[in-house]
Amino acid sequence: MLKPSFREPGQCFPLKGDNGFVVAYDRSSAPKNCRVYGWYQGYDADIAIEKGKMFLLAEFSYDLDKSNAQTFNVLDLVGSGLVNTVRFEFTSNHGNTDYTCIYRLRVHGHGPTSVLMAQS
Protein backbone atom coordinates (compact mmCIF):
# COMPACT_ATOMS: atom_id res chain seq x y z
CA MET A 1 0.00 0.00 0.00
CA LEU A 2 1.35 3.41 -0.95
CA LYS A 3 1.37 5.89 1.89
CA PRO A 4 1.15 9.62 1.15
CA SER A 5 4.21 11.70 1.82
CA PHE A 6 4.44 15.46 1.90
CA ARG A 7 7.46 17.57 0.96
CA GLU A 8 9.60 14.53 0.18
CA PRO A 9 9.86 12.11 -2.73
CA GLY A 10 6.84 9.82 -2.98
CA GLN A 11 6.88 6.19 -1.98
CA CYS A 12 7.23 3.35 -4.46
CA PHE A 13 4.91 0.42 -5.13
CA PRO A 14 7.55 -2.22 -5.92
CA LEU A 15 7.00 -4.93 -8.51
CA LYS A 16 9.24 -7.98 -8.01
CA GLY A 17 11.84 -8.50 -10.74
CA ASP A 18 12.67 -6.33 -13.72
CA ASN A 19 9.12 -6.08 -15.10
CA GLY A 20 5.49 -6.27 -14.01
CA PHE A 21 2.00 -4.90 -14.45
CA VAL A 22 -0.98 -3.60 -12.51
CA VAL A 23 -4.58 -4.18 -13.63
CA ALA A 24 -7.11 -1.39 -13.16
CA TYR A 25 -10.68 -2.62 -13.18
CA ASP A 26 -12.85 0.07 -11.60
CA ARG A 27 -13.24 3.27 -13.66
CA SER A 28 -15.33 4.83 -10.89
CA SER A 29 -12.16 5.10 -8.79
CA ALA A 30 -10.39 7.29 -11.39
CA PRO A 31 -9.82 10.87 -10.21
CA LYS A 32 -12.23 13.47 -11.54
CA ASN A 33 -11.45 16.94 -10.22
CA CYS A 34 -7.93 17.99 -9.34
CA ARG A 35 -5.95 21.03 -8.26
CA VAL A 36 -2.21 21.30 -8.80
CA TYR A 37 -0.10 23.49 -6.54
CA GLY A 38 3.57 24.34 -6.80
CA TRP A 39 6.17 26.09 -4.70
CA TYR A 40 9.89 26.64 -4.50
CA GLN A 41 11.46 24.62 -1.71
CA GLY A 42 15.02 25.14 -0.58
CA TYR A 43 17.51 27.96 -0.75
CA ASP A 44 19.14 29.59 -3.75
CA ALA A 45 20.71 33.02 -3.30
CA ASP A 46 20.44 33.70 -7.06
CA ILE A 47 16.65 33.31 -7.13
CA ALA A 48 14.61 36.12 -5.60
CA ILE A 49 11.23 34.48 -5.01
CA GLU A 50 9.18 33.80 -1.92
CA LYS A 51 10.24 30.31 -0.88
CA GLY A 52 7.60 27.93 0.45
CA LYS A 53 4.60 29.98 -0.75
CA MET A 54 2.17 27.63 -2.52
CA PHE A 55 0.68 28.76 -5.85
CA LEU A 56 -2.34 27.25 -7.59
CA LEU A 57 -0.92 26.09 -10.92
CA ALA A 58 -3.92 24.32 -12.46
CA GLU A 59 -7.47 23.16 -11.83
CA PHE A 60 -8.98 20.54 -14.10
CA SER A 61 -11.39 17.63 -14.54
CA TYR A 62 -10.27 14.26 -15.89
CA ASP A 63 -12.83 13.07 -18.46
CA LEU A 64 -13.31 9.29 -18.76
CA ASP A 65 -14.78 9.72 -22.26
CA LYS A 66 -11.56 11.26 -23.61
CA SER A 67 -8.13 9.74 -24.17
CA ASN A 68 -6.41 8.17 -21.16
CA ALA A 69 -3.53 10.64 -21.58
CA GLN A 70 -4.94 14.14 -21.03
CA THR A 71 -2.95 17.38 -20.88
CA PHE A 72 -3.83 20.36 -18.70
CA ASN A 73 -2.12 23.74 -18.91
CA VAL A 74 -0.85 25.91 -16.08
CA LEU A 75 -3.05 28.88 -15.19
CA ASP A 76 -1.95 32.26 -16.58
CA LEU A 77 -2.17 33.92 -13.17
CA VAL A 78 0.75 32.07 -11.59
CA GLY A 79 2.74 34.59 -9.58
CA SER A 80 5.92 32.62 -8.95
CA GLY A 81 7.22 31.50 -12.31
CA LEU A 82 9.59 29.06 -10.64
CA VAL A 83 8.67 25.96 -8.65
CA ASN A 84 10.59 22.79 -7.79
CA THR A 85 7.87 20.99 -5.81
CA VAL A 86 4.39 20.04 -7.06
CA ARG A 87 1.35 18.82 -5.14
CA PHE A 88 -1.68 17.14 -6.73
CA GLU A 89 -4.89 17.50 -4.71
CA PHE A 90 -7.70 15.22 -5.91
CA THR A 91 -11.03 16.63 -4.77
CA SER A 92 -13.34 13.98 -6.28
CA ASN A 93 -13.44 10.80 -8.33
CA HIS A 94 -15.96 9.26 -10.74
CA GLY A 95 -18.20 7.76 -8.05
CA ASN A 96 -16.23 5.29 -5.92
CA THR A 97 -16.76 6.15 -2.25
CA ASP A 98 -14.05 3.78 -0.95
CA TYR A 99 -10.92 4.94 -2.78
CA THR A 100 -9.43 6.97 -5.63
CA CYS A 101 -6.82 5.35 -7.88
CA ILE A 102 -3.99 7.32 -9.45
CA TYR A 103 -2.45 5.52 -12.40
CA ARG A 104 0.11 7.92 -13.86
CA LEU A 105 1.06 11.56 -13.45
CA ARG A 106 3.51 13.53 -15.56
CA VAL A 107 4.79 17.03 -14.96
CA HIS A 108 6.57 18.94 -17.72
CA GLY A 109 8.37 22.24 -17.42
CA HIS A 110 11.51 24.18 -18.13
CA GLY A 111 14.75 24.51 -16.22
CA PRO A 112 15.29 27.62 -14.06
CA THR A 113 17.75 29.20 -16.51
CA SER A 114 15.18 29.39 -19.33
CA VAL A 115 12.52 30.77 -16.95
CA LEU A 116 14.83 33.49 -15.59
CA MET A 117 15.94 34.47 -19.09
CA ALA A 118 12.31 34.75 -20.25
CA GLN A 119 11.50 37.07 -17.34
CA SER A 120 14.40 39.43 -18.11
MDTraj code that builds the backbone (N, CA, C; nanometers):
import mdtraj as md
import numpy as np

residues = "MET LEU LYS PRO SER PHE ARG GLU PRO GLY GLN CYS PHE PRO LEU LYS GLY ASP ASN GLY PHE VAL VAL ALA TYR ASP ARG SER SER ALA PRO LYS ASN CYS ARG VAL TYR GLY TRP TYR GLN GLY TYR ASP ALA ASP ILE ALA ILE GLU LYS GLY LYS MET PHE LEU LEU ALA GLU PHE SER TYR ASP LEU ASP LYS SER ASN ALA GLN THR PHE ASN VAL LEU ASP LEU VAL GLY SER GLY LEU VAL ASN THR VAL ARG PHE GLU PHE THR SER ASN HIS GLY ASN THR ASP TYR THR CYS ILE TYR ARG LEU ARG VAL HIS GLY HIS GLY PRO THR SER VAL LEU MET ALA GLN SER".split()
xyz = np.array([
    [0.0843, -0.1186, 0.0000],
    [0.0000, 0.0000, 0.0000],
    [0.0878, 0.1236, 0.0000],
    [0.0626, 0.2161, -0.0915],
    [0.1355, 0.3414, -0.0945],
    [0.0836, 0.4317, 0.0159],
    [0.1737, 0.4951, 0.0835],
    [0.1367, 0.5886, 0.1886],
    [0.1732, 0.7286, 0.1420],
    [0.0842, 0.8267, 0.1619],
    [0.1145, 0.9619, 0.1153],
    [0.2328, 1.0209, 0.1904],
    [0.3110, 1.0986, 0.1190],
    [0.4214, 1.1701, 0.1818],
    [0.4135, 1.3149, 0.1368],
    [0.4527, 1.4047, 0.2211],
    [0.4441, 1.5463, 0.1900],
    [0.5822, 1.6082, 0.2022],
    [0.6175, 1.6857, 0.1015],
    [0.7457, 1.7571, 0.0964],
    [0.8668, 1.6643, 0.0949],
    [0.8486, 1.5451, 0.0386],
    [0.9598, 1.4529, 0.0184],
    [0.9226, 1.3635, -0.0984],
    [1.0212, 1.2984, -0.1598],
    [0.9863, 1.2113, -0.2732],
    [0.8812, 1.1085, -0.2328],
    [0.7905, 1.0780, -0.3249],
    [0.6837, 0.9823, -0.2982],
    [0.7350, 0.8417, -0.2766],
    [0.6512, 0.7570, -0.2226],
    [0.6884, 0.6188, -0.1979],
    [0.6612, 0.5344, -0.3209],
    [0.7296, 0.4231, -0.3300],
    [0.7231, 0.3347, -0.4459],
    [0.6352, 0.2138, -0.4177],
    [0.5626, 0.1681, -0.5196],
    [0.4912, 0.0416, -0.5126],
    [0.5760, -0.0578, -0.5901],
    [0.6571, -0.1377, -0.5225],
    [0.7547, -0.2223, -0.5924],
    [0.6904, -0.3428, -0.6603],
    [0.7390, -0.3738, -0.7779],
    [0.7002, -0.4932, -0.8509],
    [0.8228, -0.5837, -0.8547],
    [0.8105, -0.7064, -0.8111],
    [0.9237, -0.7979, -0.8014],
    [0.9835, -0.8243, -0.9396],
    [1.1158, -0.8230, -0.9485],
    [1.1843, -0.8504, -1.0739],
    [1.2033, -0.7253, -1.1579],
    [1.2378, -0.7468, -1.2859],
    [1.2670, -0.6331, -1.3722],
    [1.1496, -0.5927, -1.4608],
    [1.0298, -0.6500, -1.4373],
    [0.9118, -0.6078, -1.5105],
    [0.7879, -0.6441, -1.4294],
    [0.6731, -0.5959, -1.4716],
    [0.5493, -0.6266, -1.4008],
    [0.4349, -0.5474, -1.4572],
    [0.3172, -0.5640, -1.4004],
    [0.1999, -0.4900, -1.4450],
    [0.1012, -0.4782, -1.3303],
    [0.0107, -0.3827, -1.3455],
    [-0.0977, -0.3602, -1.2509],
    [-0.2255, -0.3530, -1.3338],
    [-0.3309, -0.4183, -1.2905],
    [-0.4576, -0.4177, -1.3626],
    [-0.5541, -0.3233, -1.2913],
    [-0.6101, -0.2309, -1.3686],
    [-0.7111, -0.1392, -1.3157],
    [-0.8464, -0.1869, -1.3658],
    [-0.9408, -0.2056, -1.2774],
    [-1.0682, -0.2620, -1.3184],
    [-1.1890, -0.1783, -1.2803],
    [-1.1707, -0.0697, -1.2089],
    [-1.2846, 0.0075, -1.1601],
    [-1.2705, 0.1525, -1.2030],
    [-1.3351, 0.1904, -1.3140],
    [-1.3244, 0.3272, -1.3660],
    [-1.3824, 0.4303, -1.2690],
    [-1.4740, 0.3877, -1.1822],
    [-1.5334, 0.4832, -1.0890],
    [-1.4310, 0.5348, -0.9874],
    [-1.3181, 0.4667, -0.9737],
    [-1.2159, 0.5100, -0.8794],
    [-1.1171, 0.6085, -0.9415],
    [-1.1290, 0.6336, -1.0723],
    [-1.0390, 0.7285, -1.1385],
    [-1.0653, 0.8692, -1.0862],
    [-0.9616, 0.9505, -1.0698],
    [-0.9820, 1.0868, -1.0211],
    [-1.0663, 1.1669, -1.1196],
    [-1.1411, 1.2615, -1.0680],
    [-1.2227, 1.3467, -1.1541],
    [-1.1729, 1.4900, -1.1484],
    [-1.1878, 1.5545, -1.0350],
    [-1.1450, 1.6937, -1.0216],
    [-1.0137, 1.7013, -0.9452],
    [-0.9275, 1.7904, -0.9924],
    [-0.7929, 1.7991, -0.9344],
    [-0.7458, 1.9437, -0.9341],
    [-0.6671, 1.9759, -0.8342],
    [-0.5951, 2.1030, -0.8259],
    [-0.4468, 2.0693, -0.8171],
    [-0.3664, 2.1495, -0.8839],
    [-0.2212, 2.1304, -0.8804],
    [-0.1593, 2.2562, -0.8223],
    [-0.0795, 2.2380, -0.7188],
    [-0.0100, 2.3488, -0.6536],
    [0.1399, 2.3310, -0.6725],
    [0.2118, 2.4404, -0.6708],
    [0.3568, 2.4340, -0.6799],
    [0.4198, 2.5390, -0.5907],
    [0.5428, 2.5130, -0.5499],
    [0.6172, 2.6092, -0.4699],
    [0.7655, 2.5812, -0.4853],
    [0.8447, 2.6794, -0.4475],
    [0.9894, 2.6637, -0.4500],
    [1.0334, 2.6261, -0.3100],
    [1.1000, 2.5142, -0.2996],
    [1.1464, 2.4623, -0.1707],
    [1.2982, 2.4626, -0.1710],
    [1.3564, 2.5135, -0.0664],
    [1.5023, 2.5141, -0.0577],
    [1.5555, 2.6556, -0.0598],
    [1.6862, 2.6652, -0.0778],
    [1.7511, 2.7958, -0.0750],
    [1.8406, 2.8110, -0.1965],
    [1.8262, 2.9249, -0.2637],
    [1.9139, 2.9592, -0.3748],
    [1.9284, 3.1107, -0.3727],
    [2.0479, 3.1587, -0.3433],
    [2.0710, 3.3025, -0.3305],
    [2.0497, 3.3756, -0.4626],
    [2.0593, 3.3055, -0.5760],
    [2.0442, 3.3696, -0.7064],
    [1.8981, 3.3865, -0.7477],
    [1.8051, 3.3264, -0.6750],
    [1.6646, 3.3312, -0.7132],
    [1.5876, 3.4109, -0.6084],
    [1.5321, 3.5233, -0.6519],
    [1.4609, 3.6116, -0.5597],
    [1.3105, 3.5851, -0.5674],
    [1.2667, 3.4771, -0.5079],
    [1.1230, 3.4484, -0.5006],
    [1.0898, 3.4094, -0.3577],
    [0.9623, 3.4153, -0.3258],
    [0.9177, 3.3798, -0.1920],
    [0.9165, 3.2276, -0.1777],
    [1.0094, 3.1754, -0.1023],
    [1.0237, 3.0306, -0.0882],
    [0.9157, 2.9742, 0.0028],
    [0.8600, 2.8604, -0.0360],
    [0.7604, 2.7930, 0.0452],
    [0.6177, 2.8401, 0.0230],
    [0.5961, 2.9502, -0.0498],
    [0.4603, 2.9981, -0.0753],
    [0.3985, 2.9137, -0.1864],
    [0.2826, 2.8529, -0.1582],
    [0.2168, 2.7629, -0.2521],
    [0.1307, 2.8440, -0.3498],
    [0.1454, 2.8117, -0.4792],
    [0.0682, 2.8762, -0.5848],
    [-0.0219, 2.7734, -0.6514],
    [-0.1463, 2.8114, -0.6804],
    [-0.2345, 2.7253, -0.7593],
    [-0.1861, 2.7300, -0.9031],
    [-0.1444, 2.6154, -0.9565],
    [-0.0921, 2.6087, -1.0924],
    [-0.1987, 2.5680, -1.1938],
    [-0.2904, 2.4805, -1.1535],
    [-0.3922, 2.4317, -1.2464],
    [-0.5103, 2.3751, -1.1696],
    [-0.6253, 2.3789, -1.2333],
    [-0.7473, 2.3165, -1.1830],
    [-0.8122, 2.2505, -1.3032],
    [-0.8447, 2.1221, -1.2931],
    [-0.8983, 2.0535, -1.4100],
    [-0.9850, 1.9357, -1.3698],
    [-1.0586, 1.8839, -1.4704],
    [-1.1387, 1.7625, -1.4540],
    [-1.0894, 1.6586, -1.5535],
    [-1.0664, 1.5384, -1.5042],
    [-1.0269, 1.4255, -1.5888],
    [-1.1537, 1.3618, -1.6447],
    [-1.1623, 1.3531, -1.7777],
    [-1.2825, 1.3071, -1.8460],
    [-1.2641, 1.1624, -1.8927],
    [-1.3416, 1.0698, -1.8393],
    [-1.3310, 0.9286, -1.8756],
    [-1.3654, 0.9015, -2.0216],
    [-1.4401, 0.9920, -2.0866],
    [-1.4785, 0.9722, -2.2262],
    [-1.3713, 1.0184, -2.3246],
    [-1.2660, 1.0810, -2.2752],
    [-1.1561, 1.1264, -2.3611],
    [-1.0412, 1.0260, -2.3521],
    [-0.9336, 1.0575, -2.4187],
    [-0.8133, 0.9739, -2.4172],
    [-0.7636, 0.9537, -2.2735],
    [-0.6993, 0.8406, -2.2487],
    [-0.6411, 0.8170, -2.1156],
    [-0.5372, 0.9217, -2.0807],
    [-0.4569, 0.9623, -2.1801],
    [-0.3535, 1.0642, -2.1583],
    [-0.4143, 1.2007, -2.1896],
    [-0.4364, 1.2809, -2.0868],
    [-0.4935, 1.4139, -2.1033],
    [-0.3944, 1.5175, -2.0532],
    [-0.3897, 1.6305, -2.1207],
    [-0.2952, 1.7377, -2.0880],
    [-0.3724, 1.8579, -2.0357],
    [-0.3200, 1.9186, -1.9306],
    [-0.3825, 2.0356, -1.8702],
    [-0.2762, 2.1430, -1.8542],
    [-0.3089, 2.2645, -1.8952],
    [-0.2125, 2.3737, -1.8913],
    [-0.2109, 2.4444, -1.7563],
    [-0.1012, 2.5104, -1.7289],
    [-0.0853, 2.5909, -1.6083],
    [-0.1661, 2.7190, -1.6255],
    [-0.2285, 2.7647, -1.5170],
    [-0.3053, 2.8883, -1.5192],
    [-0.2155, 3.0068, -1.5523],
    [-0.2711, 3.1069, -1.6204],
    [-0.1951, 3.2261, -1.6584],
    [-0.1612, 3.3147, -1.5387],
    [-0.2361, 3.3022, -1.4295],
    [-0.2166, 3.3915, -1.3166],
    [-0.1153, 3.3429, -1.2143],
    [-0.0263, 3.2545, -1.2532],
    [0.0749, 3.2065, -1.1595],
    [0.1694, 3.3207, -1.1276],
    [0.1907, 3.3471, -0.9986],
    [0.2742, 3.4586, -0.9582],
    [0.4212, 3.4243, -0.9435],
    [0.4553, 3.2992, -0.9264],
    [0.5916, 3.2616, -0.8947],
    [0.6808, 3.2514, -1.0163],
    [0.6381, 3.1737, -1.1146],
    [0.7217, 3.1505, -1.2308],
    [0.8221, 3.0387, -1.2114],
    [0.8597, 3.0089, -1.0900],
    [0.9594, 2.9060, -1.0643],
    [0.9156, 2.8199, -0.9465],
    [0.9003, 2.6913, -0.9701],
    [0.8674, 2.5956, -0.8648],
    [0.9569, 2.4735, -0.8809],
    [0.9849, 2.4055, -0.7716],
    [1.0591, 2.2789, -0.7787],
    [0.9875, 2.1680, -0.7026],
    [0.8676, 2.1975, -0.6522],
    [0.7867, 2.0993, -0.5811],
    [0.6420, 2.1151, -0.6273],
    [0.5769, 2.0018, -0.6551],
    [0.4393, 2.0042, -0.7061],
    [0.3527, 1.9136, -0.6195],
    [0.2307, 1.9596, -0.5931],
    [0.1350, 1.8819, -0.5136],
    [0.0058, 1.8663, -0.5939],
    [-0.0407, 1.7426, -0.6078],
    [-0.1684, 1.7138, -0.6728],
    [-0.2722, 1.6910, -0.5634],
    [-0.3820, 1.7645, -0.5687],
    [-0.4894, 1.7503, -0.4710],
    [-0.6150, 1.7033, -0.5457],
    [-0.6531, 1.5785, -0.5246],
    [-0.7700, 1.5218, -0.5907],
    [-0.8911, 1.5473, -0.5032],
    [-0.9882, 1.6208, -0.5575],
    [-1.1032, 1.6629, -0.4774],
    [-1.2267, 1.5771, -0.5017],
    [-1.2232, 1.4912, -0.6049],
    [-1.3340, 1.3983, -0.6281],
    [-1.2882, 1.2898, -0.7247],
    [-1.3690, 1.1840, -0.7328],
    [-1.3441, 1.0801, -0.8328],
    [-1.4733, 1.0576, -0.9103],
    [-1.4793, 0.9508, -0.9883],
    [-1.5960, 0.9258, -1.0737],
    [-1.7012, 0.8380, -1.0069],
    [-1.7100, 0.8411, -0.8732],
    [-1.8201, 0.7757, -0.8049],
    [-1.7842, 0.6757, -0.6973],
    [-1.6608, 0.6278, -0.6928],
    [-1.6230, 0.5288, -0.5921],
    [-1.6082, 0.5985, -0.4563],
    [-1.6814, 0.5524, -0.3570],
    [-1.6757, 0.6154, -0.2247],
    [-1.5671, 0.5557, -0.1355],
    [-1.5060, 0.4444, -0.1777],
    [-1.4051, 0.3776, -0.0949],
    [-1.2627, 0.4236, -0.1217],
    [-1.2293, 0.4557, -0.2463],
    [-1.0921, 0.4942, -0.2783],
    [-1.0856, 0.5639, -0.4134],
    [-0.9740, 0.6344, -0.4353],
    [-0.9425, 0.6975, -0.5629],
    [-0.8094, 0.6410, -0.6091],
    [-0.8038, 0.5957, -0.7336],
    [-0.6816, 0.5354, -0.7885],
    [-0.6113, 0.6333, -0.8816],
    [-0.4831, 0.6497, -0.8587],
    [-0.3986, 0.7320, -0.9447],
    [-0.3110, 0.6364, -1.0242],
    [-0.3176, 0.6463, -1.1556],
    [-0.2450, 0.5521, -1.2402],
    [-0.1135, 0.6090, -1.2926],
    [-0.1128, 0.7314, -1.3361],
    [0.0107, 0.7924, -1.3860],
    [-0.0039, 0.9439, -1.3845],
    [0.1010, 1.0105, -1.3418],
    [0.1064, 1.1564, -1.3446],
    [0.2365, 1.1965, -1.4123],
    [0.2307, 1.2983, -1.4934],
    [0.3512, 1.3528, -1.5556],
    [0.3491, 1.5036, -1.5381],
    [0.4637, 1.5581, -1.5083],
    [0.4786, 1.7026, -1.4959],
    [0.5886, 1.7441, -1.5925],
    [0.5594, 1.8433, -1.6753],
    [0.6565, 1.8941, -1.7715],
    [0.6825, 2.0406, -1.7410],
    [0.8039, 2.0841, -1.7644],
    [0.8366, 2.2240, -1.7416],
    [0.9684, 2.2593, -1.8067],
    [1.0248, 2.3686, -1.7619],
    [1.1512, 2.4184, -1.8134],
    [1.2465, 2.4374, -1.6972],
    [1.3742, 2.4280, -1.7243],
    [1.4755, 2.4513, -1.6218],
    [1.4769, 2.5966, -1.5781],
    [1.5314, 2.6252, -1.4603],
    [1.5286, 2.7618, -1.4062],
    [1.5997, 2.8633, -1.4944],
    [1.7031, 2.8248, -1.5672],
    [1.7750, 2.9196, -1.6513],
    [1.6840, 2.9759, -1.7595],
    [1.6059, 2.8906, -1.8268],
    [1.5181, 2.9387, -1.9326],
    [1.4056, 3.0242, -1.8773],
    [1.3578, 2.9969, -1.7569],
    [1.2521, 3.0774, -1.6945],
    [1.3061, 3.2139, -1.6584],
    [1.4249, 3.2208, -1.5986],
    [1.4830, 3.3487, -1.5585],
    [1.5163, 3.4341, -1.6796],
    [1.5630, 3.3725, -1.7882],
    [1.5942, 3.4470, -1.9094],
    [1.4672, 3.5047, -1.9711],
    [1.3578, 3.4303, -1.9688],
    [1.2314, 3.4753, -2.0252],
    [1.1737, 3.5929, -1.9471],
    [1.2014, 3.5987, -1.8175],
    [1.1496, 3.7066, -1.7339],
    [1.2307, 3.8341, -1.7482],
    [1.3522, 3.8261, -1.7980],
    [1.4403, 3.9434, -1.8106],
    [1.3966, 4.0352, -1.9224],
])
top = md.Topology()
chain = top.add_chain()
for i, resn in enumerate(residues, 1):
    res = top.add_residue(resn, chain, resSeq=i)
    for name in ("N", "CA", "C"):
        top.add_atom(name, md.element.get_by_symbol(name[0]), res)
traj = md.Trajectory(xyz[None], top)
